[in-house]
Amino acid sequence: MNMERMSTELENQQHYLEEKGEQNFTFVAPETFVEGMRDSGYKSTATAIDEFVDNSIQAGATRVNIISTETTRGKKRKRRHVKDIAIIDNGHGMLPGMMCAAVTWGGTHRHNDRDGLGRYGFGLPSAAVSITRDYDVYSRVAGGKWHKISINLDEIAKGKFTDKHGAIRTPEAIAADLPDFVKNMVKNRPFAHGTIVILNNVDRPSPGFVTPGSFDSKLIEHLGLVYRGLLSDCQIFVNEKKVEIIDPLFLNPAGHFHETKAKAPKAQERNKLEFQFATEDGKRIGTIRIRFSYLPFGFQGTDLERKKDEELDGRFKVMKENNAFFIVTRAGRQVDLVGKTQFGKPEFTLVNNDRNWTIELDFDPTLDEEFGITVNKQQVTLSERVWDKLKEEGVPGIIKNLRKNFKKDKGRRIPNKPKNSVLKDSEIVMKHADQHETGTNHLGAYKVLTESLPGAPFYRTEYNGAQLQLFINTDHLFFSDLYQIQDLGSRTQTGLELLLFALGYCENQSSEELEEFYKRERQEWSKRLETYLHYLNGINPLETDEDTAHSTELQTVEVN
C-alpha cells in the first residue's frame, strides 16, 4: 500500500473522530440486539469470514493470513475441533479511537463509500458474533503500537459496559501484546501496520467448518472462488496454504482446473458485454460487465473418468455448485447466484445441461440499489430495470444459442454404431411383427437413427427403399431428458422406440390427407412435450449426469 493512500486513510479516520468529539461509541440497542445479531443471516462460517477479508482488502492489505487453533471435544467420541480463528492483514491499521468505532454496528469512516467492498460498517461485528461470543481486535498504524479491544457478549449481558443511563458503551482500546499463536505466525513476517481479528472459542461453526482439515479445504476453495478477481492484488493464506484462483468460467489460465492432465477440452470464451447503466434517479452511473463461457461436451469427463481424475472431478464440482443463469460479482467479488430469470418463458428453467455454459455478471457498487445488495453481501435481487436492460442487450438470445450449441456438440459426439453390430431390440421386434403380419422376412427393414434438427419435432420416420427409419431428434428435450437418461433401462428405451415406430408406421401408411394431419400434429406434440419437460425440470430436476451419451449405441447421421 503506498504511503500517500495510507496517510489519506489515517487523516479520514482522524476527521471522523473529531466530528464525533467527546461522544462515546455505543452499541445501538440493549443486550437483546447484540444476541439477535448472532443470527445475521450468513450462509456459512466462510461467508462470515468474507467480511473480515473485505475489510482487509479495503484497508489496502496485500496479504491476509487466516490461522486457527484446535482443541479436542466430545464425551464418547473425541474429535479435533477448530477452537480459535485469527484473520491477520497488513493493511493501514486503525487508530485506537477508530477501533472503538469498528466494533459497533455502523461505525465506519467509509459510510456509503462506492469505491470499495464495504459501505455500512456492519461487517466486523455482525460476522464476529455470528461465529463466537468472544472476540478481540488488534490494530497498529505505521509508527504506532499494537492496541487491543475485546468484546464479550456474556460481559455485555451482565451489564459490565452499561452506564448509569442504561446505554451500553464500547470498551477502550488499550496497548497490548499479540497472543502467542499469532506471534508465532508473524515473527518471520513482522507487520509495520495492520489489523488482526481473533474469534475466541468458536461456538457456532457451520457444517464442514468444525474439524481443522475440513475447515482448511473448504475455506480455501470458498475464498479462491469468491475473491478470484482480487487475488492478484492481495494474497490470501489459510494456515499457510495459499488460496488459488477458482474461476467458475474456467477462462483464467491461472485458475484451478483450467487445464487437466487428461487434456480434456478447454473452456471457450463467447460473447462479452459491457455497458453503462444509470440508477433510477439518474444521480449515479455504473458499469455492468458480462462474460460468457462455453464448456464443451466432455469438459468434465464421464462418471468413470472423474473417479480416476481429481482434476476432472474438481471441474464437475465447481460446475455443479455454480449452475445458475448468472454468477453475480460486485467489484470483482462474488456475491450470489441467480437461478431464476424474469425473461418470462418456460424454456428459461435451469436444467443440468446448463452446467456447460456460464455467465458472470459484474457490477459497480454505485449500482447497489439496482441489484438489491444486502448489508452482509449475501444476496442480490435484480431490479426490473436491470432485467429489461439484459433483454435489450440480447442476453436471452445468447443463452438460447449456448444451449443449442451444447445440444449439437453432444449429438455429434455420440459414437457411431459399428457396421457389424447386432440389431437393436426394437428393430428385431418390428421385423418379427412384420413377418407375422405379412409372412415376409425383411432383414434390417427397420432402423433407429439420431439427427440434430433444432426446432424440429422430437421424432420422424421415413422409408429409405424398403427400410423404415426412425429418426430421434437430439436437439429436443425428449432425447436428453427422457429417452437418454442414465437410469431409464434398455427395456423402457426400447418401448419408447416401439411407440415412435408405431406412430411413424401409421403415419407412413396413411392417406395423403391423414399424412398431412400427422405432420401438423407431430409438430404440435413436440412443442407441447418440450414445454412440459421444461416445467418438469423446474419441479423435479434431473439428477443424472448429462454425459451419459458416452454409453449410447445409436448411430448418428449428419442432416443438412
C-alpha positions in Angstrom: 0.0 0.0 0.0 1.5 3.4 -1.0 2.3 5.9 1.7 0.1 8.6 0.2 -3.0 6.4 0.4 -2.1 5.3 3.9 -1.8 8.9 5.0 -5.1 9.8 3.5 -6.9 6.9 5.2 -5.5 7.9 8.6 -6.5 11.5 8.0 -10.0 10.4 7.2 -10.1 8.4 10.5 -8.9 11.4 12.4 -11.5 13.6 10.8 -14.2 11.1 11.7 -13.1 11.0 15.3 -13.0 14.8 15.5 -16.5 15.1 14.2 -17.7 12.8 17.0 -16.0 15.0 19.5 -16.4 13.7 23.1 -19.2 11.3 22.2 -18.6 7.8 23.4 -19.3 5.0 20.9 -22.2 2.9 22.0 -24.0 -0.2 20.8 -27.2 0.7 19.0 -29.5 -1.2 21.3 -29.7 -3.2 24.5 -28.4 -6.7 25.1 -31.2 -8.3 23.2 -30.0 -6.6 20.0 -26.5 -8.0 20.4 -27.8 -11.5 20.9 -30.2 -11.2 18.0 -27.3 -10.1 15.7 -25.8 -13.6 16.1 -28.5 -14.7 13.6 -27.5 -12.2 11.0 -28.1 -14.5 8.0 -24.6 -15.7 6.9 -24.8 -18.8 4.8 -21.8 -20.4 6.4 -18.7 -19.7 8.5 -16.9 -19.0 5.3 -19.3 -16.2 4.2 -18.9 -14.6 7.6 -15.1 -14.7 7.3 -15.5 -12.9 3.9 -16.5 -9.8 5.9 -13.1 -9.7 7.5 -11.3 -10.3 4.2 -13.4 -7.5 2.6 -12.2 -5.1 5.4 -8.6 -6.2 4.9 -8.7 -5.6 1.1 -10.5 -2.3 1.7 -7.6 -1.3 4.1 -5.1 -1.8 1.3 -3.7 -5.2 2.5 -1.5 -7.1 0.1 -1.6 -10.2 2.3 -4.2 -11.8 4.5 -3.4 -14.8 6.7 -6.2 -16.9 8.3 -5.0 -19.2 11.0 -6.7 -21.4 13.5 -6.0 -23.4 16.7 -7.6 -26.6 17.6 -9.0 -28.5 20.6 -10.5 -31.9 21.4 -14.2 -32.1 22.1 -16.7 -34.9 22.7 -17.6 -37.1 25.6 -17.8 -40.6 24.0 -16.0 -39.9 20.7 -13.1 -37.4 20.9 -12.7 -35.3 17.8 -10.4 -32.5 16.9 -12.3 -29.2 16.6 -11.4 -25.7 15.4 -11.1 -23.6 18.6 -9.9 -20.0 17.7 -9.7 -18.3 14.3 -7.5 -15.3 13.6 -7.7 -13.1 10.5 -4.5 -11.1 10.0 -3.8 -8.4 7.5 -1.0 -5.9 6.6 -3.5 -3.0 5.8 -3.2 0.5 7.0 -4.5 -0.3 10.5 -6.7 1.7 12.8 -6.2 4.5 15.3 -7.2 3.4 18.9 -10.3 5.6 18.8 -11.3 4.1 15.4 -11.1 0.6 16.9 -13.9 1.6 19.2 -16.0 2.6 16.3 -15.1 -0.5 14.3 -16.7 -2.9 16.8 -20.0 -1.0 16.8 -22.7 -1.5 14.2 -22.4 1.3 11.6 -19.1 2.7 13.0 -17.1 3.4 9.8 -15.5 6.4 8.2 -16.4 4.9 4.8 -20.2 5.3 5.1 -21.9 4.9 1.7 -18.5 4.5 0.1 -19.0 3.4 -3.5 -15.3 2.7 -4.3 -14.7 -0.4 -2.3 -16.2 -3.6 -0.9 -17.9 -2.1 2.2 -20.4 0.7 2.8 -22.2 0.4 6.2 -19.7 -0.7 8.8 -21.8 -3.7 9.9 -19.4 -6.4 8.7 -16.9 -6.8 11.5 -19.3 -7.0 14.5 -22.0 -8.9 12.6 -19.6 -11.5 11.3 -17.8 -11.9 14.6 -20.8 -12.5 16.8 -22.3 -15.0 14.2 -19.2 -17.2 14.9 -18.4 -16.6 18.6 -19.4 -14.8 21.8 -15.9 -13.6 22.5 -13.6 -11.7 20.1 -10.6 -9.4 20.1 -9.5 -6.8 17.6 -5.8 -5.8 17.5 -4.6 -3.0 15.2 -1.5 -0.9 14.6 -0.8 2.1 12.3 2.6 2.9 10.9 4.8 4.2 13.6 2.4 3.2 16.4 2.0 0.3 18.8 -0.4 -2.6 18.8 -3.7 -1.8 20.6 -6.5 -4.2 21.5 -10.2 -4.0 22.1 -12.2 -7.0 23.5 -15.9 -7.8 23.1 -17.5 -10.5 25.2 -21.3 -10.9 24.8 -21.6 -12.5 28.3 -20.0 -9.5 29.9 -22.3 -7.2 28.0 -25.3 -9.2 29.2 -24.1 -8.9 32.8 -24.0 -5.1 32.4 -20.3 -4.6 32.6 -20.4 -1.9 29.9 -23.8 -0.4 30.7 -23.6 3.2 32.0 -25.9 4.9 34.6 -28.2 5.9 31.7 -28.7 2.3 30.5 -26.5 2.7 27.4 -24.0 0.1 26.5 -20.6 1.6 26.0 -17.8 0.1 24.0 -14.6 -0.6 26.0 -11.5 1.4 25.4 -8.7 0.2 23.1 -5.6 -0.4 25.2 -1.9 -1.1 24.3 -1.3 -4.9 24.3 1.0 -7.6 23.1 -0.2 -10.1 20.5 -1.2 -13.6 21.7 1.5 -16.3 21.3 -0.2 -18.3 18.5 -0.4 -15.1 16.4 3.2 -14.0 17.3 4.5 -17.4 16.1 2.9 -16.8 12.7 4.1 -13.2 12.2 7.5 -13.4 13.8 9.1 -14.1 10.4 6.9 -11.6 8.7 6.7 -8.5 11.0 3.8 -6.2 10.3 4.7 -2.4 10.5 0.9 -1.9 10.4 -2.3 -3.9 10.1 -5.3 -5.4 11.8 -6.0 -8.7 13.5 -9.4 -10.1 14.4 -9.3 -13.1 16.8 -12.5 -15.2 17.2 -12.1 -16.9 20.5 -13.7 -20.3 21.4 -15.7 -20.6 18.2 -19.2 -21.9 19.3 -21.2 -21.7 16.1 -19.2 -23.2 13.2 -21.4 -24.2 10.2 -21.3 -27.8 8.8 -18.0 -28.5 7.2 -16.1 -26.0 9.3 -15.9 -27.9 12.5 -12.8 -30.0 12.1 -9.4 -28.5 11.2 -8.8 -30.4 7.9 -12.3 -29.7 6.6 -12.1 -26.1 7.7 -8.9 -25.6 5.7 -10.0 -27.3 2.5 -13.5 -25.7 2.4 -12.3 -22.2 3.2 -9.5 -22.3 0.7 -12.0 -23.4 -2.0 -14.5 -20.8 -1.0 -12.0 -17.9 -0.9 -10.5 -18.9 -4.2 -13.9 -18.7 -5.8 -15.2 -15.5 -4.1 -12.1 -13.5 -4.5 -10.8 -14.8 -7.8 -10.8 -11.3 -9.3 -8.8 -9.8 -6.4 -6.2 -12.4 -5.6 -3.6 -10.8 -8.0 -3.5 -7.7 -5.7 -4.0 -9.4 -2.3 -2.7 -12.9 -1.5 -4.7 -15.0 1.0 -3.4 -17.9 3.1 -5.3 -20.4 5.3 -2.9 -21.9 7.8 0.0 -21.2 5.5 -1.7 -22.8 2.5 -2.1 -20.3 -0.4 -5.5 -19.7 -1.8 -5.5 -20.3 -5.5 -7.9 -18.8 -8.1 -11.0 -20.8 -8.9 -12.7 -19.4 -12.0 -16.2 -20.9 -12.5 -16.0 -19.8 -16.1 -12.6 -21.7 -16.4 -11.2 -18.9 -18.6 -8.4 -17.7 -16.4 -5.2 -19.6 -17.3 -4.0 -19.1 -13.7 -7.2 -20.7 -12.3 -7.6 -24.1 -10.8 -8.9 -26.8 -13.3 -8.2 -24.5 -16.3 -6.3 -27.5 -17.8 -6.3 -31.1 -16.8 -3.7 -33.9 -17.1 -6.2 -35.8 -19.2 -6.1 -33.0 -21.8 -9.9 -32.6 -21.6 -11.4 -29.7 -23.7 -10.8 -26.1 -22.5 -13.5 -23.6 -21.8 -14.3 -21.2 -24.7 -15.0 -17.5 -24.2 -18.1 -16.5 -26.1 -19.9 -13.2 -26.1 -18.7 -10.3 -24.0 -20.9 -7.3 -23.0 -20.0 -4.1 -21.2 -22.4 -1.1 -20.9 -23.2 1.9 -18.7 -26.3 1.8 -16.6 -27.8 4.7 -14.6 -29.7 4.4 -11.3 -33.4 5.1 -11.4 -32.9 8.6 -10.0 -30.3 9.3 -12.6 -27.8 10.5 -10.0 -25.3 7.7 -10.4 -23.9 5.8 -13.4 -22.1 2.5 -13.1 -20.8 -0.2 -15.5 -22.2 -3.7 -15.9 -19.8 -6.3 -17.3 -20.9 -9.7 -18.6 -18.7 -12.6 -19.6 -20.0 -15.8 -21.3 -18.2 -19.1 -21.2 -19.0 -22.3 -23.1 -17.8 -25.7 -21.7 -17.7 -28.2 -24.5 -19.1 -31.7 -24.3 -16.6 -33.9 -22.4 -15.3 -30.9 -20.4 -15.9 -32.6 -17.1 -15.5 -36.1 -18.3 -17.7 -39.1 -17.5 -18.5 -40.6 -14.1 -15.8 -43.2 -14.6 -13.2 -40.7 -15.8 -13.9 -38.4 -12.8 -13.4 -41.3 -10.3 -9.9 -41.7 -11.7 -9.0 -38.0 -12.2 -9.2 -35.5 -9.4 -9.0 -32.5 -11.7 -12.0 -33.6 -13.8 -13.9 -34.2 -10.5 -12.9 -30.8 -9.3 -14.2 -29.2 -12.5 -17.5 -31.0 -12.2 -17.9 -30.0 -8.6 -17.3 -26.3 -9.4 -19.8 -26.6 -12.4 -22.4 -28.2 -10.3 -22.2 -25.8 -7.4 -22.3 -22.7 -9.6 -25.0 -23.9 -12.0 -27.0 -20.7 -12.4 -28.2 -18.2 -15.0 -25.9 -15.6 -13.6 -22.9 -15.7 -11.2 -23.1 -12.2 -9.8 -20.0 -10.4 -8.7 -19.7 -6.9 -7.2 -16.4 -5.1 -8.0 -14.8 -8.4 -8.7 -16.0 -10.1 -5.5 -18.6 -12.9 -5.9 -21.9 -12.2 -4.1 -24.7 -14.6 -5.3 -26.1 -17.0 -7.9 -29.2 -16.1 -9.8 -31.1 -19.3 -10.7 -34.3 -17.7 -12.0 -34.9 -15.2 -14.7 -37.5 -12.6 -15.5 -37.4 -13.5 -19.2 -40.9 -15.0 -18.8 -40.8 -18.1 -20.9 -40.8 -21.8 -19.8 -37.5 -22.5 -21.7 -35.7 -20.4 -19.1 -35.8 -23.1 -16.5 -32.4 -24.2 -15.2 -31.5 -27.8 -16.1 -28.4 -30.0 -15.6 -27.1 -29.4 -19.2 -26.8 -25.7 -18.3 -23.7 -26.5 -16.3 -21.9 -26.4 -19.6 -22.3 -22.7 -20.1 -21.6 -20.0 -17.6 -22.4 -16.3 -17.3 -20.6 -13.9 -14.9 -22.3 -10.5 -14.3 -20.1 -8.0 -12.5 -21.5 -4.5 -11.5 -20.0 -1.4 -9.9 -21.0 -0.6 -6.2 -22.7 2.6 -7.5 -25.5 0.3 -8.7 -26.1 -1.5 -5.4 -29.7 -0.4 -5.2 -30.4 -1.7 -8.7 -29.1 -5.1 -7.6 -30.7 -5.1 -4.1 -27.4 -5.8 -2.4 -27.9 -6.8 1.2 -25.9 -5.3 4.1 -24.0 -8.6 4.6 -23.4 -9.0 0.9 -25.1 -12.4 0.8 -27.8 -11.9 -1.8 -28.8 -9.9 -4.8 -32.2 -9.1 -6.3 -32.0 -7.6 -9.8 -34.4 -4.7 -10.4 -37.0 -4.9 -13.2 -35.0 -2.2 -15.0 -31.9 -4.4 -15.0 -33.9 -7.3 -16.4 -35.2 -5.1 -19.1 -31.7 -3.9 -19.9 -30.5 -7.5 -20.2 -33.2 -8.3 -22.6 -32.3 -5.2 -24.6 -28.7 -6.3 -24.8 -29.8 -9.7 -26.2 -28.9 -11.9 -23.2 -31.9 -14.3 -23.6 -30.9 -15.0 -27.2 -27.3 -15.6 -26.2 -28.5 -18.2 -23.6 -30.6 -19.9 -26.2 -27.6 -20.2 -28.6 -25.3 -21.6 -25.8 -27.9 -24.3 -25.1 -28.3 -25.1 -28.8 -24.6 -25.3 -29.3 -24.3 -27.8 -26.4 -27.1 -30.0 -27.8 -25.4 -30.0 -31.2 -22.0 -30.7 -29.7 -23.4 -33.5 -27.6 -25.3 -35.0 -30.5 -22.2 -35.0 -32.8 -20.2 -36.8 -30.1 -22.4 -39.8 -29.9 -20.3 -42.7 -31.2 -21.3 -44.4 -34.4 -22.7 -47.9 -34.2 -20.2 -50.5 -35.7 -21.4 -51.8 -39.1 -21.2 -55.4 -37.9 -23.1 -54.8 -34.6 -26.3 -56.6 -33.8 -29.8 -55.2 -34.3 -31.4 -53.2 -31.6 -34.3 -54.9 -29.7 -36.8 -52.6 -31.2 -35.6 -53.3 -34.7 -35.9 -57.1 -34.1 -39.4 -56.7 -32.6 -40.5 -54.7 -35.7 -39.0 -57.3 -38.0 -40.8 -60.2 -36.3 -44.1 -58.3 -36.2 -43.8 -57.5 -39.9 -43.0 -61.2 -40.6 -46.1 -62.3 -38.6 -48.4 -59.9 -40.4 -47.1 -60.2 -43.9 -45.4 -63.6 -44.0 -42.2 -62.0 -45.4 -38.8 -61.7 -43.7 -37.3 -58.2 -44.3 -33.9 -58.4 -42.6 -32.8 -54.9 -41.5 -36.1 -53.4 -42.6 -36.3 -51.1 -39.6 -33.6 -48.8 -38.3 -33.2 -46.4 -35.3 -31.1 -43.3 -36.0 -30.5 -39.9 -34.5 -30.2 -36.5 -36.1 -29.7 -32.9 -35.0 -32.5 -30.6 -36.1 -33.1 -27.6 -33.8 -36.7 -26.6 -33.6 -37.9 -29.7 -35.4 -40.3 -32.4 -33.9 -38.8 -34.9 -31.5 -39.0 -37.8 -34.0 -39.9 -38.5 -37.6 -40.0 -41.7 -39.8 -39.3 -42.2 -43.5 -38.7 -45.0 -45.9 -35.3 -45.5 -47.4 -36.2 -48.0 -50.0 -37.9 -50.9 -48.1 -36.4 -49.8 -44.8 -38.5 -47.8 -42.3 -36.1 -45.4 -40.5 -36.9 -43.8 -37.1 -35.0 -40.6 -36.5 -34.9 -39.2 -33.0 -34.0 -35.5 -32.7 -31.1 -34.9 -30.3 -32.0 -31.2 -30.2 -35.3 -31.9 -28.5 -35.7 -32.3 -24.7 -37.3 -35.7 -25.4 -33.8 -37.0 -26.2 -31.7 -35.6 -23.3 -34.3 -35.5 -20.6 -36.4 -38.7 -21.3 -35.0 -41.1 -23.9 -31.3 -40.7 -22.9 -31.3 -40.6 -19.1 -28.9 -42.9 -17.4 -31.3 -44.9 -15.3 -34.0 -45.4 -17.9 -33.2 -49.0 -18.6 -32.9 -50.7 -22.0 -36.4 -52.2 -22.0 -38.0 -48.8 -21.4 -35.9 -47.2 -24.1 -36.9 -50.0 -26.5 -40.5 -49.4 -25.5 -40.2 -45.7 -26.4 -38.7 -46.6 -29.8 -41.5 -49.1 -30.5 -44.1 -46.4 -29.6 -42.5 -44.0 -32.1 -42.2 -46.8 -34.7 -46.0 -47.4 -34.2 -46.8 -43.8 -34.7 -44.5 -43.4 -37.7 -45.7 -46.6 -39.3 -49.3 -45.5 -39.1 -48.3 -42.1 -40.5 -46.5 -43.5 -43.5 -49.3 -46.0 -44.2 -52.0 -43.3 -44.0 -53.8 -41.5 -46.8 -52.4 -38.2 -48.1 -55.0 -36.3 -46.1 -54.2 -38.1 -42.9 -50.4 -37.8 -43.5 -50.7 -34.0 -43.5 -52.7 -34.3 -40.3 -49.9 -36.4 -38.7 -47.2 -33.9 -39.7 -49.1 -30.9 -38.2 -49.9 -32.8 -35.0 -46.4 -34.1 -34.7 -45.2 -30.6 -34.7 -47.7 -29.6 -32.0 -47.0 -32.7 -29.9 -43.3 -31.8 -30.0 -43.8 -28.2 -28.8 -46.1 -29.2 -26.0 -43.8 -32.0 -24.9 -40.8 -29.7 -24.8 -42.8 -27.2 -22.7 -44.0 -29.9 -20.3 -40.4 -31.3 -19.9 -39.2 -27.7 -19.1 -41.8 -27.4 -16.4 -40.9 -30.9 -15.1 -37.3 -29.8 -14.8 -38.5 -26.9 -12.7 -40.3 -29.0 -10.1 -38.2 -32.2 -10.4 -34.8 -31.6 -11.9 -32.8 -34.5 -13.5 -30.2 -35.7 -11.0 -28.4 -37.8 -13.6 -25.2 -36.8 -15.3 -25.6 -35.2 -18.7 -22.7 -37.1 -20.1 -24.5 -40.5 -20.3 -24.3 -40.0 -24.1 -20.9 -41.6 -24.0 -22.5 -45.0 -23.5 -25.1 -45.0 -26.2 -25.0 -47.3 -29.2 -27.1 -45.2 -31.5 -25.8 -44.3 -35.0 -25.7 -40.6 -35.7 -26.3 -39.0 -39.1 -25.5 -35.5 -40.2 -28.5 -33.7 -41.6 -28.0 -30.6 -43.8 
